């Protein structure tokens, strides 16, 4: 019987599951936000929170434990230098899971796993066409100029 055995197996062997969760947490550390399935996000959340707890302690022993679990020195370095100090006043709850729509192919529930206190900035869309060549002109000036020839064309049609 599986009484009190709460590990999410995710259809993988233990080695594959540990490697996948380590890679997912490393991607979370690097990109600050990861989109995955809900089950993987819930499984990765506990690993990520334990890594932040190690990062807050900050000793060489805890650095080695984190590097052994994550398998990437760069991710462990970012964890100890950037992410853990940001959460020094928080006791727990370092991540959030935001549910998304189902995936089209297999109807799997998708979710975003991200850090709570970090702000993820998205790059501004690059304008194309006439607005890109206008340089420093605001986009509001280009719209009335385009609308005025259409307004002049309507009275000519009535004649």
DATANOR-V667976 format. One record per helix or strand of 2 or more residues. SS is the DSSP state (H for helix, E for strand). FROM is the first residue (numbers start at 1). LEN is the number of residues. Records with the same first field share a line. If there is no record, write none. Layout:
BEGIN
SS->FROM-LEN / FROM-LEN
END
This chain:
BEGIN
H->14-18 / 38-20 / 60-11 / 73-14 / 130-4 / 139-20
E->33-5 / 95-8 / 109-7
END
